[in-house]
Every structure is written in C-alpha cells, then in structure tokens.
Amino acid sequence: MVHTDPMSTSWAFVRQTIFATADPAADSAALRTAYGLPAGFTDPMLLEHGIADETIPVGTDQYLELLSPSSDASPLNHWLGKRGGPGGYGVAVQVPEMAPIRERAVERGVKILIEELAFGHPIMQLNPRQCGTLLDLDEMPDRAKWFWDDITPGPSASALIDGVVEIEIGVAEPSATAALWAYLLDVEQSTATSVDLGTRVTFVPPTSGGIQAVTLRSVGERPPDTARLGATFRHVN
C-alpha cells in the first residue's frame, strides 16, 4: 500500500519505465504505432552522459523512455553488447525527499552511482545489481508536478493505453529485493515480492534479468500481449 498524501515523506511514484536500445527510431516507431502514442521529447541532460533519449507519454503522468548511445564512448554500448539487444534498463521514481533515502541506502550498503541536480532537483541512481534494475530517484515534493510538465505533449487522443500497471523485475531473491525497495522508499509491501508505487513493482525469479515484463492499462479493446524491447508487454483493461 503506497502512501498517497502528497505532503507525506513516505510516498513514491513510478514516473518512467526505461528501456535501452541501439535502434531508437525503429523501436519508438513500433511503440507509437502499436499504441497510438504521440512523438516523445528529449532530456537534454542525458547527452552529458553519452546517452540520447525519447520520453513518450503514457496517460497524463507516466512515460516510456527509450535510451540509446549518443557516441562510441557511451556506457550504453557495453550494456547493450553484454545483453545482446534491447532491454529494460531502469525505473524512474518520484519521491518527496531524497535525504532519508540516501541515509537508508548508505546504511544498507547500496551503492550510489550518481548524485546530481536536475533542473534544481536532487536525483540519485542506485546500483542495478543490488536493486534488480537501475533505480533512478527524483526528488519533487509536490506529487502533482514533474520535470516535463512544461514540455510534454501529453497523451494522444487516439492512445490505446493510458498507464503502466505493473513492472516485473527478475532477481535472484525476489522477497529480499522487495523488502529492500520498501525499506529504501519507506513504503509498505503489497505482497512478499512486490511494492506499490502507483505502479506495482513485482520481483520474480530471473529469466533475462532486469525488467522482464510490463503490464499496460488498455483503453477499449485490449491489444494482444507481445514481446518488445527485450521484455513481455502485457495488457489489462
């Protein structure tokens, strides 16, 4: 059960489900065609890290983000080469206050990969080996506001989906990883292997590792389940 009081220090909300690909144009076009989504927009800060991106709105407050290498020196080249193709790369979670999460991460020995300001807001990325996938945390105390409110085109009137219902992450120890996320984010577990961050994040035995499946909420007729971007895309009404 996630805390929903927007002034509480104990809520967290999944904003972006992140995939990495070496062919962003084709994969973006396939997503937009399949789901009637609008063209996305870019995060200019990522170019400093050798990464290009397209952030595609899903509904009014969630996004599918596609990352790709912007140079030969990009860290994504190694990741994509090791994986052998596209795949789920991470989850971006909005939180109201970063400092307590940082303290708990240090206490548990979770490696902090990046700490910096993005448009004046603290962000922090935690080690995917310990969290199951890259855990990107973004401090914005007002639950109703997000980085991209001024530039997002918003959902398309013809969209066939309007939200991310569940993200499944493959890990060696599902219960322990769910407990770690619940502790770090100071939220209650939904089940022994999941936490509810607006979107349910469920930890399952690994097949490919990282994000293995995404469940999207369909508008109208439910599309068939399919494989995309190295994961299973499921659909519910």
C-alpha positions in Angstrom: 0.0 0.0 0.0 1.6 3.3 -1.1 1.1 6.4 1.0 -1.0 8.9 -1.1 -0.8 12.1 1.0 1.1 14.5 -1.3 2.8 16.1 1.7 3.9 12.9 3.3 7.5 11.9 3.3 6.6 8.3 2.7 5.3 8.0 -0.8 6.9 7.1 -4.1 5.5 7.1 -7.6 6.8 5.4 -10.8 7.1 8.0 -13.5 9.2 6.4 -16.2 9.8 2.8 -17.3 13.1 2.9 -19.1 14.4 0.7 -21.9 17.8 0.8 -23.7 18.1 0.1 -27.5 20.6 0.5 -30.3 17.8 1.3 -32.8 15.7 4.0 -31.1 14.0 5.2 -34.3 12.6 1.8 -35.2 11.6 0.9 -31.6 10.0 4.2 -31.0 8.0 4.0 -34.2 6.9 0.5 -33.3 5.7 1.6 -29.9 3.9 4.6 -31.2 2.2 2.7 -34.0 1.2 -0.2 -31.7 -0.4 2.0 -29.0 -1.3 5.2 -30.8 1.2 7.2 -28.8 2.5 10.7 -29.6 6.1 11.5 -30.5 8.2 11.9 -27.4 10.6 14.5 -26.3 14.2 14.5 -25.1 16.1 15.1 -21.8 19.0 17.4 -22.7 20.9 16.5 -19.5 21.4 12.9 -20.7 23.7 13.9 -23.6 26.3 14.9 -21.0 26.5 11.1 -20.1 26.7 10.0 -23.7 23.0 9.0 -23.9 20.2 10.1 -26.2 16.6 9.5 -25.2 13.0 9.8 -26.2 10.4 10.1 -23.5 6.9 9.0 -24.7 3.8 10.0 -22.6 1.6 7.2 -21.4 -1.5 8.7 -19.9 -1.2 12.0 -18.1 1.7 11.3 -15.7 3.7 8.3 -16.8 6.2 7.7 -19.6 8.0 5.0 -21.5 11.6 6.2 -22.0 13.9 4.8 -24.7 17.7 5.3 -24.1 20.3 4.9 -26.8 24.1 5.6 -27.2 24.9 9.0 -28.5 28.6 8.3 -29.1 31.0 5.4 -29.3 32.1 6.2 -25.7 28.5 5.9 -24.3 28.2 3.4 -21.4 25.1 2.0 -23.0 27.3 0.4 -25.8 28.8 -2.0 -23.2 25.4 -2.7 -21.6 23.7 -3.4 -25.0 26.6 -5.5 -26.2 26.6 -7.6 -23.0 22.8 -8.1 -23.2 22.9 -8.8 -26.9 20.0 -6.5 -27.7 17.5 -4.1 -26.2 16.1 -4.5 -22.7 14.6 -2.9 -19.7 17.1 -0.6 -18.2 15.6 1.0 -15.2 12.7 2.7 -13.3 12.4 6.4 -12.5 10.6 7.0 -9.2 9.4 10.4 -7.9 10.0 10.8 -4.2 9.2 13.8 -1.9 12.6 13.8 0.0 15.9 12.4 -1.0 18.0 12.7 2.2 16.3 9.9 4.2 16.5 7.6 1.3 20.2 8.3 0.9 20.8 7.6 4.6 19.0 4.3 4.3 20.9 3.3 1.1 24.2 4.0 2.9 23.1 2.1 5.9 22.3 -1.0 3.8 25.4 -0.7 1.7 23.6 0.1 -1.6 26.0 1.7 -4.0 25.0 5.2 -5.2 26.1 5.6 -8.8 25.1 9.2 -9.5 24.1 12.2 -7.3 23.4 15.5 -9.0 20.9 18.2 -9.6 18.5 18.1 -12.5 16.8 21.4 -13.1 17.4 22.3 -9.4 16.0 19.0 -8.1 18.2 16.3 -6.4 18.4 13.0 -8.3 20.1 9.8 -7.3 20.7 6.5 -9.1 21.2 3.2 -7.2 23.1 0.1 -8.3 21.1 -2.2 -10.5 23.0 -5.3 -9.2 21.6 -4.6 -5.8 18.2 -3.3 -6.8 17.4 -5.6 -9.7 17.4 -2.8 -12.2 18.7 0.8 -12.2 16.7 2.7 -9.6 16.5 6.3 -10.5 15.1 8.5 -7.8 14.0 12.1 -8.4 13.1 14.5 -5.6 10.0 16.6 -6.3 7.9 17.2 -3.1 4.7 18.1 -5.0 3.2 14.8 -6.2 1.3 16.7 -8.8 4.3 18.1 -10.5 7.0 16.6 -12.7 10.1 17.7 -14.6 8.5 17.6 -18.0 5.1 19.2 -17.3 6.1 22.2 -19.4 7.3 20.3 -22.5 5.3 17.0 -22.6 2.8 16.8 -25.5 0.5 14.9 -23.1 -1.4 11.8 -24.1 -2.7 11.3 -27.6 -6.5 11.2 -28.1 -6.0 8.0 -30.1 -3.9 6.3 -27.5 -4.7 2.6 -26.8 -3.1 2.6 -23.4 -3.2 5.1 -20.5 -1.0 3.8 -17.7 1.7 1.4 -16.6 0.0 -1.1 -14.2 2.9 -3.4 -13.3 6.6 -3.8 -13.8 8.2 -7.3 -13.3 11.9 -7.4 -12.5 13.9 -10.6 -12.5 16.1 -11.0 -9.4 17.8 -13.9 -7.6 16.0 -13.1 -4.3 12.5 -11.7 -5.0 11.4 -11.3 -1.4 14.6 -9.7 -0.2 14.7 -7.3 -3.1 11.1 -6.2 -2.5 11.9 -5.7 1.2 14.9 -3.6 0.2 12.8 -1.3 -2.1 10.2 -1.0 0.6 12.8 0.0 3.2 14.7 2.4 1.0 11.5 4.2 -0.2 9.7 3.9 3.2 6.6 2.3 1.7 4.7 -0.8 2.7 5.0 -4.0 0.7 1.9 -5.1 -1.2 3.0 -8.7 -1.0 6.1 -10.6 0.0 7.5 -9.9 -3.5 6.1 -6.5 -4.5 5.7 -2.9 -3.7 3.0 -0.5 -4.9 4.5 2.8 -6.2 1.4 3.9 -8.1 2.5 1.1 -10.4 3.1 -2.3 -8.8 6.7 -3.3 -8.9 7.0 -7.1 -8.6 10.1 -9.1 -8.3 10.2 -12.6 -9.9 12.8 -15.3 -10.5 15.0 -14.2 -13.3 14.9 -15.3 -16.9 16.7 -12.5 -18.7 17.2 -10.3 -15.6 16.2 -6.7 -15.2 12.8 -5.7 -16.4 11.2 -8.8 -17.8 7.6 -7.7 -18.3 5.5 -4.6 -18.3 1.7 -4.6 -17.9 -0.1 -1.6 -19.6 -3.7 -0.5 -19.0 -5.6 -0.6 -22.2 -8.3 1.8 -23.4 -11.0 0.0 -25.2 -10.1 -3.3 -26.9 -7.1 -5.0 -25.3 -4.1 -5.4 -27.6 -2.5 -8.9 -27.8 0.4 -9.5 -25.4 3.7 -9.3 -27.3 7.5 -9.2 -26.9 9.0 -5.7 -27.2 12.4 -4.2 -26.3 13.6 -7.5 -24.7 10.5 -7.7 -22.4 7.0 -9.1 -22.4 4.3 -6.4 -22.9 1.0 -7.4 -21.3 -2.3 -5.6 -21.3 -5.3 -5.3 -19.0 -8.4 -3.2 -19.0 
